[in-house]
Amino acid sequence: MKARQGMMIVAAGCLFSTAAWCASSSDANFAKKAAQGGVAEVSLGKLAESHAQSADVKAFGQKMVQDHGAANDKLKVAAEQEHIQLPTEPSSKDQANINRLSSLQGAAFDKAYAEMMVKDHRTDIAEFKREAQHGSSSPIQSFAQATLPTLQEHLQMAEKLPGAAATPDGQ
């Protein structure tokens, strides 16, 4: 009975509280998806460091590990403020991409990774812009605003990687 009452209080607090201690479901969904994507970017970056042929792709992979690792840490702090439990594993789709790329080496890896990074960063930028403009959770919205310039820089870098030229604009 006590556990059930506690759950009702938390639920009522999320629904009726004007305090910012409970994020909206869209903010929580954004945070969870961003966490999964960040974990995937770190894993893919590590793959690039070991599987890529191009020094530029290896350096980009290292930057992904560094930048997305730091962003993941900042997201954890924001999520804790909002009592959001973040996943620690990539989504099943991202894991399938990690598995696929782990079987590639050299130029084939470079091309597939570059195409994926361009596409993923375009998607991420759109989602982060939406959260930055319309988020209702101050810590999560601030995280999105602060991370957006780094994602835009990553997209510019990814578009210059070997193999990325084959990726049409808008995908």
C-alpha positions in Angstrom: 0.0 0.0 0.0 2.8 2.4 0.8 4.5 1.9 -2.5 1.3 2.5 -4.3 0.6 5.7 -2.4 4.1 6.9 -3.2 3.6 6.2 -6.9 0.3 8.2 -6.8 2.0 11.1 -5.1 4.8 11.2 -7.7 2.2 10.9 -10.5 0.1 13.7 -9.0 3.3 15.8 -8.6 4.1 15.3 -12.3 0.6 16.1 -13.4 -0.3 19.0 -11.1 2.9 20.5 -9.7 4.0 23.9 -11.0 7.5 23.1 -9.7 10.0 22.1 -12.4 11.1 18.9 -10.7 9.2 16.7 -13.2 9.9 17.0 -16.9 7.2 16.7 -19.5 7.0 13.4 -21.4 8.3 15.1 -24.6 11.3 16.4 -22.7 11.9 13.0 -21.1 11.6 11.3 -24.5 14.0 13.7 -26.0 16.5 13.1 -23.2 16.2 9.4 -23.5 16.7 9.4 -27.2 19.6 11.8 -26.9 21.2 9.5 -24.4 20.9 6.5 -26.6 22.2 8.5 -29.6 25.1 9.8 -27.6 26.1 6.3 -26.5 25.9 5.1 -30.1 28.0 8.0 -31.3 30.7 7.1 -28.8 30.6 3.4 -29.8 30.7 4.3 -33.5 33.6 6.8 -32.9 35.6 4.1 -31.2 34.9 1.9 -34.2 36.1 4.6 -36.5 39.4 4.9 -34.6 40.1 1.2 -35.2 38.4 0.4 -38.5 38.9 3.5 -40.7 41.4 3.8 -43.4 41.4 7.6 -43.6 43.2 9.7 -41.0 40.4 12.2 -41.2 37.8 9.6 -40.4 39.9 8.3 -37.5 40.3 11.9 -36.2 36.5 12.5 -36.6 35.8 9.3 -34.7 38.0 10.4 -31.9 36.2 13.8 -31.8 32.9 12.0 -31.6 34.1 9.9 -28.6 35.3 13.1 -26.9 32.4 15.5 -27.7 29.6 13.0 -27.3 31.1 11.6 -24.1 31.2 15.1 -22.7 27.6 15.8 -23.9 26.4 12.5 -22.3 27.9 13.6 -19.0 26.1 17.0 -19.2 22.8 15.3 -20.2 23.1 13.0 -17.1 23.3 16.1 -14.9 20.2 17.7 -16.6 18.3 14.4 -16.4 19.0 14.0 -12.7 17.6 17.4 -12.1 14.4 16.4 -13.8 14.3 12.8 -12.3 14.7 11.2 -15.7 16.2 7.8 -15.8 18.4 7.6 -19.0 19.2 4.5 -20.9 22.8 3.4 -21.0 22.7 1.4 -24.2 22.1 2.4 -27.8 18.7 1.8 -29.3 18.2 -1.5 -31.2 18.4 0.4 -34.5 21.7 2.1 -33.4 23.1 -1.2 -32.2 22.3 -2.8 -35.6 24.2 0.0 -37.3 27.1 -0.5 -34.9 27.1 -4.3 -35.6 27.0 -3.6 -39.4 29.8 -1.1 -39.3 32.0 -3.4 -37.1 32.2 -5.8 -39.9 33.6 -3.2 -42.3 37.2 -2.1 -42.6 39.2 0.5 -44.6 37.5 2.5 -47.4 34.2 0.6 -47.1 34.0 1.5 -43.4 35.0 5.2 -44.2 32.2 5.5 -46.7 29.5 3.9 -44.6 30.5 5.7 -41.4 30.6 9.1 -43.2 27.2 8.6 -44.8 25.8 7.6 -41.4 27.3 10.5 -39.6 25.9 13.0 -42.1 22.4 11.5 -41.9 22.5 11.1 -38.1 23.7 14.6 -37.4 21.1 16.2 -39.7 18.4 14.3 -37.8 19.9 15.2 -34.4 20.2 18.9 -35.3 16.5 19.0 -36.1 15.5 17.2 -32.9 17.9 19.4 -30.8 16.5 22.6 -32.4 13.0 21.5 -31.6 13.8 20.9 -28.0 15.9 24.1 -27.7 12.9 26.1 -29.0 10.0 24.3 -27.5 11.2 22.3 -24.5 9.4 22.8 -21.2 12.1 21.5 -18.9 14.7 24.2 -18.3 17.7 21.9 -17.7 16.9 19.7 -20.8 16.1 22.7 -23.0 19.4 24.3 -21.9 21.3 21.1 -22.6 19.8 21.1 -26.2 20.7 24.8 -26.7 24.2 24.3 -25.5 24.8 21.1 -27.5 23.4 22.3 -30.8 26.4 24.3 -32.0 28.6 21.2 -31.5 26.3 19.0 -33.5 26.3 21.6 -36.3 30.1 21.6 -36.2 30.0 17.8 -36.4 27.7 17.9 -39.5 30.1 20.3 -41.3 33.0 18.0 -40.5 31.1 14.9 -41.5 30.1 16.4 -44.8 33.8 16.7 -45.7 34.8 13.1 -44.8 35.8 10.7 -47.5 32.6 9.0 -48.8 30.3 11.7 -47.5 30.0 13.4 -50.9 27.9 10.4 -52.0 25.3 11.4 -49.4 22.7 13.7 -51.0 21.6 16.9 -49.2 18.4 16.6 -47.2 18.8 13.0 -46.0 
